[in-house]
């Protein structure tokens, strides 16, 4: 979590330092260590909400900041990966609507602005107050190698399923149009989450292809699709995902996907040495 205070009318940024730890009973504690001498007009919190612990630290940090600077100070949350966004519908009776639960928690903190990146669907932004949902193509624009590739029209975009097709088409249009888009199809068992079939209709023979999606968890969707793309003659296979969870690591992509482009919205790659891979990896930083 990074906290920036903006001072006076010039909005001079000052980072606020803090201590945090977890009590033996599981309670989270945050204490800010420096209070600027000048008046604070706004506060921006940038956070990776990748665990319940991180969420609770955010909640207690907001309370501490309001006690320190007053409740009238404008406060913005930058939360590129919005947790529970994939739980945007009830698939099986007895489940919770997780996206709504998380939105209620964030709304209760009364932020003046909440910035998220590439929400999984339109459901999540509709649930959050004062939200700005940064589109996938705007995030891709921050990655120069991808911009060069897309503007050259030398790549075919692959949507991994029907749900991602609209976003993929938006990417093609954003970078000048004329980029071929192919929609793949996957069949998933909703009760287990297992992918049972992957295929697509289109010619990829000798083509460089780029699979585009919002989230990569274990990577099964992209691995199965990449195998089919290879069988059907793709020259090279690249992957862009806004949010790389990579719960199975990055080595699973070796020899199957040639290039991976992602952001550090979920993982701070500078502090994670376990994600070794032979695949070329390009990172867009959330603070860059």
C-alpha positions in Angstrom: 0.0 0.0 0.0 1.3 3.4 -1.0 -0.2 6.6 0.4 0.5 10.0 -1.1 -0.7 13.3 0.5 -1.1 16.4 -1.7 -0.2 19.7 -0.1 -1.8 23.1 -0.7 -3.1 24.4 -4.0 0.0 23.3 -5.8 -0.8 19.7 -4.9 2.8 18.9 -4.0 3.0 15.1 -3.4 4.4 13.7 -0.2 4.5 10.0 0.6 3.2 9.1 4.0 5.2 6.4 5.8 3.5 3.9 8.1 4.1 0.9 10.3 1.8 -2.1 9.9 1.7 -5.5 11.5 -0.8 -8.3 12.4 -1.6 -9.0 16.0 -1.5 -12.6 17.2 -5.3 -12.7 17.1 -5.3 -11.8 13.4 -6.2 -8.1 13.8 -4.4 -5.7 11.4 -2.7 -2.5 12.7 -1.6 0.5 10.7 0.0 3.7 12.2 1.2 6.6 10.1 4.6 8.1 11.1 4.8 11.5 9.4 2.3 14.3 9.3 3.2 17.1 6.9 3.5 20.6 8.3 1.5 22.1 5.5 -2.2 21.6 4.9 -3.2 18.3 3.2 -5.8 18.9 0.5 -6.1 15.3 -0.9 -4.9 11.8 -0.3 -4.3 9.0 -2.8 -4.0 5.4 -1.8 -2.6 2.8 -4.2 -3.1 -0.8 -3.1 -3.0 -4.4 -4.2 -6.0 -6.0 -2.6 -4.9 -9.6 -3.0 -5.8 -10.9 0.4 -8.3 -10.4 3.3 -5.3 -9.0 5.3 -4.6 -6.3 2.7 -8.3 -5.3 2.7 -8.4 -4.9 6.4 -5.2 -2.9 6.4 -6.8 -0.6 3.8 -9.9 -0.2 6.0 -8.0 0.6 9.2 -5.6 2.9 7.2 -8.5 5.0 5.9 -9.8 5.4 9.4 -6.4 6.4 10.7 -6.0 9.0 7.8 -9.4 10.5 8.5 -8.5 10.8 12.2 -5.2 12.4 11.3 -6.3 14.8 8.6 -10.1 15.2 9.1 -13.0 13.7 7.1 -13.2 16.6 4.7 -9.9 15.8 3.0 -10.5 14.4 -0.5 -9.5 10.8 -0.7 -8.9 8.6 -3.8 -8.4 4.9 -4.0 -6.4 3.4 -6.8 -7.1 -0.3 -6.8 -6.1 -1.7 -10.2 -7.1 -5.3 -9.4 -10.6 -5.3 -7.8 -11.1 -8.5 -5.8 -14.1 -10.7 -6.2 -14.9 -9.1 -9.6 -15.0 -12.5 -11.1 -17.9 -13.4 -8.8 -20.3 -11.1 -10.7 -23.2 -13.5 -10.8 -24.6 -16.4 -8.9 -23.9 -19.6 -10.9 -25.0 -22.2 -8.3 -27.7 -21.8 -5.7 -26.2 -21.1 -2.3 -23.4 -18.9 -3.5 -22.8 -15.2 -2.6 -22.5 -12.4 -5.1 -19.0 -11.6 -4.1 -18.6 -8.5 -6.3 -21.5 -6.9 -4.6 -20.1 -7.7 -1.1 -16.7 -6.2 -1.9 -18.3 -3.1 -3.5 -20.3 -2.5 -0.3 -17.1 -2.6 1.8 -15.3 -0.1 -0.5 -18.4 2.2 -0.7 -18.5 2.3 3.1 -15.1 4.0 3.1 -16.6 6.9 1.2 -13.9 7.6 -1.3 -14.3 10.6 -3.6 -12.8 8.6 -6.4 -12.1 4.9 -7.0 -9.9 3.9 -9.9 -9.9 0.3 -11.0 -8.3 -1.3 -14.1 -10.2 -3.4 -16.7 -13.0 -4.8 -14.6 -14.0 -8.3 -15.4 -17.4 -7.2 -16.5 -19.7 -4.2 -16.4 -21.3 -5.5 -13.2 -18.4 -4.4 -10.9 -18.2 -0.7 -12.0 -22.0 -0.4 -11.7 -21.7 -1.4 -8.0 -18.9 1.0 -7.0 -19.5 4.7 -6.1 -17.5 7.3 -7.9 -15.6 4.7 -9.9 -13.3 5.1 -13.0 -12.8 1.9 -14.8 -9.6 2.2 -16.9 -10.2 0.4 -20.2 -7.9 -2.4 -21.3 -6.7 -0.6 -24.4 -5.6 2.4 -22.3 -3.5 0.1 -20.1 -2.0 -1.6 -23.2 -1.1 1.9 -24.5 1.4 2.1 -21.6 3.3 -0.9 -23.0 5.5 0.4 -25.9 6.4 -3.0 -27.4 2.7 -3.9 -27.6 1.8 -0.5 -29.1 4.4 -0.9 -31.8 3.1 -4.4 -32.6 -0.5 -3.4 -32.7 0.0 -0.3 -34.8 2.0 -2.3 -37.4 -1.0 -4.5 -37.9 1.4 -7.4 -37.9 -0.5 -9.4 -35.3 -3.9 -11.2 -35.1 -5.8 -10.7 -31.9 -7.4 -13.8 -30.3 -10.3 -13.5 -27.9 -10.3 -16.6 -25.6 -14.1 -16.6 -25.3 -17.2 -14.8 -26.2 -17.1 -12.7 -23.0 -13.7 -11.2 -23.9 -14.6 -10.5 -27.6 -16.0 -7.0 -27.1 -12.9 -5.9 -25.2 -10.6 -7.4 -27.9 -12.5 -5.6 -30.6 -12.1 -2.4 -28.7 -8.3 -2.9 -28.6 -8.2 -3.4 -32.3 -10.3 -0.3 -32.9 -8.3 1.8 -30.5 -5.0 1.1 -32.3 -6.4 2.2 -35.7 -8.5 -0.7 -36.8 -7.6 -3.1 -39.5 -6.4 -5.7 -37.0 -7.9 -9.1 -37.4 -9.8 -10.5 -34.4 -10.6 -14.2 -34.0 -12.9 -15.4 -31.2 -12.1 -18.7 -29.6 -14.6 -20.9 -27.8 -14.2 -22.7 -24.6 -16.6 -25.0 -22.8 -16.4 -25.0 -19.0 -18.1 -27.2 -16.4 -19.6 -24.6 -14.1 -19.7 -26.9 -11.1 -16.0 -27.7 -11.2 -14.5 -24.8 -13.3 -12.7 -27.3 -15.6 -12.3 -26.5 -19.3 -13.6 -29.4 -21.3 -13.1 -28.1 -24.9 -11.3 -25.3 -26.8 -11.5 -24.3 -30.5 -11.8 -21.4 -32.8 -12.8 -20.6 -36.4 -10.2 -18.7 -38.5 -6.9 -19.1 -40.3 -3.8 -18.5 -38.2 -1.3 -20.3 -40.4 2.0 -18.5 -40.3 0.6 -15.6 -38.2 1.8 -13.9 -35.1 -1.1 -14.0 -32.6 -1.8 -12.1 -29.4 -4.3 -13.5 -26.9 -6.0 -10.7 -24.9 -7.9 -11.1 -21.7 -8.3 -9.4 -18.3 -7.2 -12.1 -15.8 -4.8 -15.1 -15.8 -5.1 -17.3 -12.7 -3.5 -20.7 -13.3 -3.4 -20.2 -17.0 -5.3 -23.3 -18.2 -7.5 -21.2 -20.6 -4.5 -19.8 -22.4 -2.4 -22.9 -22.4 -5.2 -25.0 -24.0 -5.9 -22.3 -26.5 -2.2 -21.9 -27.3 -1.9 -25.6 -28.0 -4.7 -25.4 -30.5 -3.1 -22.3 -32.1 0.2 -24.2 -32.5 -1.5 -27.2 -34.0 -3.3 -24.9 -36.5 0.0 -23.3 -37.6 0.5 -20.0 -35.6 4.0 -18.6 -36.1 4.3 -17.1 -32.6 1.9 -16.8 -29.6 1.9 -13.9 -27.2 -0.4 -13.2 -24.3 -1.6 -10.0 -22.7 -3.6 -10.1 -19.4 -4.3 -7.0 -17.3 -4.2 -8.9 -14.1 -1.6 -11.7 -13.8 -2.3 -13.9 -10.7 -0.2 -16.8 -12.1 -1.1 -19.1 -9.3 0.7 -22.0 -11.0 3.8 -19.9 -11.7 5.1 -18.7 -15.0 7.1 -21.8 -15.9 3.9 -23.5 -17.1 4.0 -21.3 -20.2 7.5 -22.2 -21.2 7.6 -23.7 -24.7 3.9 -22.9 -25.3 3.6 -19.1 -25.2 6.4 -17.0 -26.5 5.8 -13.6 -24.9 3.7 -12.5 -21.9 2.6 -8.9 -21.3 0.9 -8.0 -18.0 0.8 -5.5 -15.2 1.9 -5.7 -11.6 -1.7 -5.0 -10.4 -1.7 -8.3 -8.5 2.0 -9.3 -8.1 4.8 -7.0 -7.2 7.3 -8.7 -9.5 10.2 -6.8 -8.0 9.7 -8.6 -4.8 8.8 -12.1 -6.1 11.7 -14.2 -7.3 9.7 -17.4 -7.6 8.1 -16.5 -10.9 11.0 -17.7 -13.1 10.3 -18.4 -16.7 12.0 -18.7 -20.1 9.1 -16.9 -21.7 9.8 -13.2 -22.5 8.0 -11.2 -19.8 7.1 -7.5 -20.1 5.5 -5.6 -17.1 3.4 -2.4 -17.0 3.8 -0.9 -13.6 0.7 0.4 -11.7 2.7 3.3 -10.4 4.5 4.0 -13.7 
